[in-house]
């Protein structure tokens, strides 16, 4: 059965006409998949589906998303994020889920500390993150962040230390990227970049403008999950912290 796929001109230019036509004919496309944006199941036989090509320095990974979540597009990401995806594709029995390896899920929320609300972002990968150049099923997400200056957080009772050189890019009330220092102290580069700019709540934006900084919490896959309410998000963060599965930093705000 033909798939309800959308392949943008920029994706077609990257993968070539022959591969794009095979996808549109349903030869290489998945039936069921996990949306690379919202992480819920999709079905390319039943609903409009976007092809999203993640491109690193040397590797490219084709993922799928609900067309209502993302348009078909090419997304530039770090090679480190894509290496795990490439390894998982080679050994996965369900290749359609493998591009999840390359995705960092980001959730915004307000965190109450000492009677004051602080804007926060919670980052959780959709699968284990391996250290570049290694093999195996280990998860080095937190050790890699600790090496970058993030602090292990046994409990959430105070504002984490500021991590200089990192920042959160907010523009016109939308979240665009989390930036990290560039090579050799050069221009900052995106550690995480929104496929499409994410709208944040007015209360979150107001708190960010007030404090001019954002709290960033990070946890391994499966630690937090997608919580529908901020109180449940806080409960999940507190549990991850108590289990030694949370690191954090305070990042300056770039933009408004």
C-alpha positions in Angstrom: 0.0 0.0 0.0 1.4 3.5 -0.9 2.7 5.4 2.1 1.3 8.9 3.0 4.9 10.3 2.9 6.0 13.8 2.4 9.6 14.3 1.0 10.7 17.9 0.8 12.9 19.3 -2.0 15.8 19.6 0.5 15.5 16.0 1.7 15.2 14.9 -1.9 18.3 16.8 -2.8 20.2 15.0 -0.1 19.0 11.5 -0.6 18.6 11.6 -4.4 15.6 11.2 -6.7 15.9 7.4 -6.8 15.7 6.9 -3.1 13.0 9.6 -2.7 10.9 7.8 -5.3 11.3 4.5 -3.6 10.2 6.0 -0.3 7.1 7.6 -1.9 6.3 4.2 -3.5 6.4 2.6 -0.1 9.4 0.4 -0.9 11.8 1.6 1.9 9.3 3.4 4.1 8.1 2.1 7.5 4.5 1.3 8.2 4.5 2.0 11.9 7.2 4.3 13.4 7.9 6.4 16.5 7.6 10.1 15.7 11.0 11.7 16.0 9.3 14.8 17.4 6.6 13.8 19.9 7.9 10.2 20.3 4.4 8.7 20.0 3.6 6.0 17.4 2.7 6.9 13.8 1.5 4.9 10.8 2.6 6.1 7.3 -0.2 4.0 5.8 -2.9 5.9 7.7 -1.6 9.5 8.3 0.5 12.1 6.7 4.2 11.4 7.6 7.2 13.6 7.1 10.7 12.4 6.2 13.3 14.1 8.4 16.9 13.7 7.5 19.4 14.2 10.4 22.8 15.1 8.9 26.1 15.1 10.8 29.6 15.6 9.5 29.9 12.1 8.1 26.7 10.3 8.8 23.0 10.8 7.8 20.0 9.2 9.5 16.5 9.3 7.9 13.7 9.5 10.5 10.0 9.9 10.3 7.5 12.3 12.0 3.9 13.0 12.0 3.3 15.8 9.4 1.4 17.6 12.1 4.5 17.7 14.3 7.2 18.5 11.8 7.5 19.3 8.1 9.8 17.2 5.9 13.3 18.8 6.3 17.0 18.4 6.7 18.3 18.9 10.3 22.0 19.5 11.0 23.1 17.8 14.2 26.4 16.8 15.8 28.2 13.7 14.5 28.3 12.4 18.1 24.5 12.2 18.2 24.3 10.4 15.0 27.0 7.8 15.7 24.7 6.0 18.2 21.9 6.0 15.7 24.1 4.5 13.0 25.2 1.7 15.3 21.7 0.9 16.4 20.5 0.7 12.8 23.1 -1.9 12.1 22.0 -4.1 15.0 18.3 -3.3 15.4 15.5 -5.6 14.6 13.2 -2.6 14.3 15.1 -0.1 12.1 12.2 2.4 12.0 12.9 3.1 15.7 16.6 3.5 15.3 16.6 7.2 14.4 15.4 7.9 17.9 19.0 7.4 19.0 19.8 10.8 17.5 17.1 12.7 19.3 17.2 14.6 22.6 13.8 15.3 24.0 13.4 18.7 25.6 10.5 19.7 27.9 10.0 23.2 29.4 8.5 23.9 32.8 8.7 26.1 35.9 10.5 24.9 39.0 9.8 26.3 42.4 13.0 27.0 44.5 13.0 29.0 47.7 9.5 30.3 47.0 10.4 31.6 43.5 9.6 30.2 40.1 12.5 29.5 37.8 12.3 28.6 34.1 13.7 25.1 33.4 14.4 22.8 30.5 14.5 19.1 31.0 16.6 17.1 28.5 16.2 13.3 28.2 17.5 11.2 25.3 15.1 8.8 23.6 17.7 6.0 23.8 21.1 5.5 25.5 23.9 7.8 24.5 27.3 6.0 23.9 30.6 7.7 24.1 32.0 8.5 20.6 34.2 5.8 19.3 33.0 3.1 21.7 30.8 0.1 21.2 28.4 -1.7 23.5 25.1 -0.9 25.2 26.4 1.5 27.9 24.9 4.9 28.5 27.4 7.7 28.9 25.0 10.6 28.7 25.5 11.9 32.2 29.3 11.3 32.4 29.7 13.2 29.1 27.7 16.1 30.5 29.6 16.1 33.8 32.8 16.4 31.7 31.3 19.5 30.1 30.7 21.1 33.5 27.2 19.9 34.6 26.9 19.0 38.2 25.4 15.9 39.7 22.3 16.8 41.6 21.3 14.6 44.6 18.3 16.8 45.4 16.7 19.9 43.9 16.9 22.5 46.6 18.9 25.4 45.1 19.8 27.0 41.8 22.6 25.0 40.1 25.9 26.8 39.3 26.1 28.8 36.1 27.8 27.0 33.3 29.7 29.7 31.4 29.9 29.4 27.6 26.6 27.6 27.4 23.3 29.5 26.8 19.6 29.0 25.9 18.5 30.8 22.7 15.1 32.2 22.9 13.7 34.5 20.2 10.2 36.0 19.8 8.9 33.8 22.6 10.1 30.6 21.0 12.8 28.2 22.0 15.4 27.7 19.3 18.5 26.0 20.7 20.7 25.2 23.5 24.2 26.5 22.7 27.6 25.2 23.8 31.1 26.6 23.4 32.5 26.2 19.9 35.8 24.5 19.2 38.8 26.3 20.8 36.5 28.8 22.4 35.1 30.0 19.0 31.5 30.9 18.1 29.0 28.9 20.1 27.4 25.9 18.3 24.1 24.2 18.9 24.2 21.3 21.3 20.4 20.9 20.8 18.4 22.6 18.1 14.7 22.6 17.7 13.5 21.1 14.4 10.9 23.9 14.5 11.1 26.7 17.1 9.2 25.6 20.2 6.5 27.8 21.7 6.9 28.3 25.4 4.3 29.4 27.9 4.0 33.1 28.6 4.7 32.4 32.3 7.9 30.5 31.4 9.0 33.3 29.1 8.3 35.9 31.8 10.3 34.0 34.3 13.2 33.6 31.8 13.2 37.3 31.1 13.1 38.1 34.8 16.0 35.9 35.8 17.9 36.1 32.4 18.9 32.5 32.9 17.4 29.0 32.6 17.9 25.9 34.7 18.8 22.9 32.6 18.3 19.4 34.0 19.4 16.3 32.2 18.7 12.6 32.9 19.2 9.3 31.1 16.6 7.7 28.9 13.6 6.4 30.9 14.3 8.6 34.0 11.7 11.3 33.5 9.3 10.5 30.6 6.7 12.9 29.1 4.8 14.3 32.0 1.5 16.1 31.3 1.7 18.5 34.3 4.5 20.5 36.0 3.8 18.9 39.4 4.3 15.5 37.8 7.5 16.7 36.1 8.8 18.0 39.4 8.1 14.6 41.0 9.9 12.8 38.3 12.9 15.2 38.6 13.0 14.7 42.4 12.9 10.9 41.9 15.7 11.0 39.3 17.8 13.2 41.6 17.3 10.8 44.5 18.4 7.9 42.3 21.6 9.6 41.2 20.3 10.1 37.6 20.2 13.9 37.3 22.7 16.5 36.4 22.0 20.2 36.1 23.4 23.7 35.3 22.2 27.2 35.1 22.5 28.6 31.5 22.4 32.3 30.7 19.5 33.4 28.4 20.3 34.5 24.9 17.4 36.5 23.3 14.0 37.3 24.7 
